[in-house]
Amino acid sequence: MLDLTKCKEKGIRVTNTPDVSTEDVADLAIGLMLATLRRIFQSDRYVRNGLWKLGDFKMTTKFSGKRVGILGLGRIGSAIAKRAEAFSCPISYYSRNEKPYSKYHYHSNILDLASNCDILVVACPLSAENRHIVNRQVMDALGPKGVLINIGRGPHVDEVELVSALVEGRLGGAGLDVFEMETQVPERLLALDNVVLQPHVGSGTWETRLDMGKLVIMNLEAHFLNKVNYSYDPRKYGSCSFGLGVIEIIMQIILLALKQL
């Protein structure tokens, strides 16, 4: 994690790319819910391995109407909630503070949230305070039919306890885009059939990565021209004045830097 306090002390300007990845990450969260409950990847392998001719694939679990609990109702959490509502899913959430504008039910602690949902989605930023916030107690509260979806950060979840809960049947399934020690995924997790694993691709689309690049260049331009940093999505507020050719971008940055000397 970046030490923002130290950066501020040193006068280092820090920017990020908010909004740009929101839609893609929310889409993937819904995809992980569907893939985990409906066992999409397992049934795909069933067909590819020629097993269908030997008998039907076993029954799966319905997604529509499931109670979705969201850990962190920020931009991404809200986008996930909006999508899940389209599947008639009741939404509840836990955040550090209750959102006064939210229509969703608020739980004052994560254990209450986990006890009152079928699917728990981790969608909050990582901090020292919420490392391993999804621990054994939370997984047991979700229960043997519960599903954990993590599109936040790997260290939000105690991975050792997650593997144990899945192996022992104390947790029904998991859909994971992030891991504690990327790219080192636990061997026991790889061997499980009740998980869907992704290589941290939440924002991994051509469109979003291009928009990320645009916003980075906009922030560089703002820095070298002594403007306020941009903190919004270029799809909503327009592109930077730089061209998108790599060489042109590099040259523009160099020229702007030289002007400051």
C-alpha positions in Angstrom: 0.0 0.0 0.0 1.1 3.5 -0.8 2.0 5.6 2.3 -0.2 8.7 1.5 0.9 10.5 4.7 4.5 10.2 3.8 3.8 11.4 0.2 2.0 14.4 1.6 4.9 15.2 3.9 7.3 15.0 0.9 5.1 17.1 -1.3 4.5 14.2 -3.7 1.3 14.5 -5.7 -0.6 11.2 -5.8 -3.4 10.4 -8.3 -5.5 7.4 -9.1 -8.0 6.3 -11.7 -11.4 6.4 -9.9 -14.6 5.6 -11.8 -12.7 4.3 -14.8 -12.7 0.6 -13.7 -16.0 0.7 -11.8 -18.2 -0.8 -14.5 -15.8 -3.6 -15.5 -15.2 -4.7 -11.9 -18.9 -4.7 -11.1 -19.6 -6.7 -14.2 -17.0 -9.3 -13.2 -18.5 -9.5 -9.7 -21.8 -10.5 -11.2 -20.1 -12.9 -13.5 -18.4 -14.6 -10.6 -21.7 -14.9 -8.8 -23.3 -16.5 -11.8 -20.3 -18.7 -12.5 -20.0 -19.9 -8.9 -23.7 -20.6 -8.3 -24.5 -22.1 -11.7 -21.1 -23.9 -11.9 -20.5 -22.5 -15.5 -16.9 -23.5 -15.7 -17.5 -26.9 -14.3 -20.3 -27.7 -16.7 -18.1 -26.4 -19.6 -15.4 -28.9 -18.7 -18.1 -31.6 -18.4 -19.1 -31.1 -22.0 -15.5 -30.7 -23.2 -14.4 -33.9 -21.4 -17.2 -35.9 -23.1 -19.0 -36.6 -19.9 -22.4 -35.3 -21.1 -23.0 -38.5 -23.2 -22.7 -40.5 -19.9 -25.3 -38.6 -18.1 -26.7 -35.1 -17.2 -24.7 -32.6 -15.2 -25.8 -32.3 -11.6 -28.2 -29.5 -10.5 -26.8 -26.1 -9.6 -28.0 -23.1 -7.5 -30.2 -20.2 -8.6 -28.8 -16.7 -8.5 -31.9 -14.6 -8.9 -33.4 -13.6 -5.6 -30.4 -14.4 -3.5 -29.5 -12.0 -0.7 -26.4 -10.1 -1.6 -24.3 -8.5 1.1 -21.7 -6.0 0.0 -18.6 -5.1 2.1 -17.9 -1.5 1.1 -20.6 0.5 -0.6 -18.4 2.9 -2.6 -18.4 3.3 -6.4 -17.8 -0.3 -7.2 -20.0 -1.6 -4.4 -22.9 0.6 -5.5 -22.5 -0.5 -9.1 -22.6 -4.2 -8.0 -25.8 -3.5 -6.0 -27.4 -1.9 -9.0 -26.7 -4.9 -11.2 -27.7 -7.4 -8.5 -31.1 -5.6 -8.1 -31.8 -6.5 -11.7 -31.7 -10.1 -10.6 -34.3 -9.3 -7.9 -31.6 -9.7 -5.2 -32.2 -8.0 -1.8 -29.2 -5.9 -1.0 -27.6 -5.1 2.3 -24.1 -3.7 3.1 -21.5 -2.9 5.7 -19.2 0.1 5.6 -17.3 2.1 8.2 -20.2 4.5 8.2 -23.8 4.2 7.2 -24.5 5.9 3.8 -27.4 8.4 4.4 -28.3 8.4 0.7 -28.5 4.6 0.4 -31.8 2.7 0.1 -30.1 -0.5 1.1 -30.2 -2.1 4.5 -27.1 -1.2 6.7 -25.5 -3.7 9.1 -23.3 -2.2 11.8 -20.8 -5.1 11.6 -19.6 -7.6 9.1 -20.8 -10.6 11.1 -24.4 -9.4 11.0 -24.0 -8.8 7.3 -22.6 -12.3 6.7 -25.3 -13.9 8.8 -28.0 -12.2 6.7 -26.9 -12.8 3.2 -26.4 -15.7 0.8 -23.5 -14.0 -1.2 -20.9 -11.8 0.5 -19.1 -9.5 -1.9 -15.8 -7.8 -0.9 -15.7 -4.5 -2.6 -13.8 -2.1 -0.3 -10.3 -0.6 -0.4 -7.6 -2.4 1.5 -6.3 -0.9 4.7 -4.4 -2.0 7.8 -7.6 -2.1 9.7 -9.5 -4.4 7.3 -6.8 -6.9 6.5 -8.3 -10.4 7.0 -11.7 -8.8 7.8 -13.2 -11.9 6.2 -12.0 -14.4 8.8 -13.2 -17.8 10.1 -16.1 -16.3 12.0 -17.3 -14.4 9.0 -17.1 -17.5 6.8 -18.9 -19.6 9.4 -21.6 -16.9 9.5 -22.1 -17.2 5.8 -22.5 -21.0 6.2 -22.3 -24.1 4.1 -24.6 -22.7 1.4 -23.0 -19.3 1.4 -20.7 -17.9 -1.4 -17.8 -15.5 -1.0 -16.9 -13.1 -3.9 -13.7 -11.1 -3.7 -13.0 -8.4 -6.2 -11.4 -6.1 -3.6 -7.9 -7.1 -2.6 -6.5 -10.5 -1.6 -5.5 -9.7 2.0 -9.1 -8.8 2.8 -9.6 -12.6 3.1 -7.8 -15.0 5.4 -6.8 -17.4 2.6 -5.8 -20.2 4.9 -9.2 -20.1 6.6 -10.9 -19.8 3.3 -9.4 -23.0 2.0 -10.3 -24.8 5.2 -13.9 -23.6 5.1 -14.2 -24.7 1.5 -12.6 -28.1 2.0 -14.6 -28.8 5.2 -17.9 -27.7 3.6 -18.4 -24.8 6.1 -18.6 -22.5 3.1 -20.4 -23.3 -0.1 -18.2 -21.7 -2.7 -16.1 -18.7 -3.7 -15.4 -16.6 -6.7 -12.0 -14.9 -6.5 -10.3 -12.3 -8.7 -7.6 -11.5 -6.1 -5.3 -13.4 -3.8 -3.1 -12.8 -0.8 0.2 -13.5 -2.5 -0.3 -12.8 -6.2 0.6 -14.7 -8.3 1.1 -17.6 -5.8 -2.4 -19.2 -5.6 -2.5 -22.0 -2.9 -2.3 -25.5 -4.4 -5.3 -26.6 -2.3 -7.4 -23.8 -3.7 -6.5 -24.8 -7.3 -7.7 -28.4 -6.6 -11.1 -27.4 -5.4 -14.2 -27.7 -7.6 -16.4 -25.2 -5.7 -14.3 -22.1 -6.6 -14.0 -19.9 -9.6 -10.5 -18.3 -9.9 -9.5 -15.3 -12.0 -6.0 -13.8 -12.5 -6.9 -10.3 -11.1 -8.6 -9.1 -14.3 -11.4 -6.9 -12.9 -10.4 -3.9 -15.0 -8.8 -6.0 -17.7 -10.7 -4.8 -20.8 -9.3 -2.9 -23.8 -11.7 -0.1 -23.3 -11.0 0.5 -19.6 -7.3 0.1 -19.8 -7.3 2.7 -22.6 -9.4 5.1 -20.4 -7.0 4.5 -17.6 -4.1 5.5 -19.8 -6.0 8.6 -20.8 -6.5 9.6 -17.2 -2.9 9.0 -16.3 -1.8 11.3 -19.2 -4.4 13.9 -18.1 -2.9 13.9 -14.6 0.6 14.2 -15.9 -0.4 17.1 -18.1 -2.1 18.7 -15.1 1.0 18.2 -12.9 3.5 19.7 -15.4 1.2 22.6 -16.2 0.6 23.2 -12.4 -3.1 22.4 -12.7 -5.4 20.5 -10.3 -5.1 16.8 -10.9 -8.0 15.1 -12.7 -9.9 12.6 -10.6 -12.7 11.6 -12.9 -13.5 9.4 -15.8 -12.4 10.7 -19.3 -15.4 8.9 -20.8 -17.6 11.4 -19.0 -15.4 14.5 -19.0 -13.4 14.3 -22.3 -9.9 13.3 -23.3 -6.6 14.9 -22.6 -5.0 17.2 -25.1 -2.2 14.8 -25.8 -2.4 12.3 -28.7 -2.6 8.6 -27.9 0.5 7.6 -29.8 3.0 6.2 -27.4 5.9 8.3 -28.9 3.9 11.5 -29.0 2.9 11.0 -25.3 6.5 10.4 -24.2 7.7 13.4 -26.2 5.0 15.7 -24.7 5.9 14.6 -21.2 9.6 15.2 -21.9 8.9 18.7 -23.4 6.7 19.7 -20.5 9.3 18.5 -18.0 12.1 20.4 -19.7 10.0 23.6 -19.5 10.1 23.3 -15.7 13.9 23.3 -15.6 
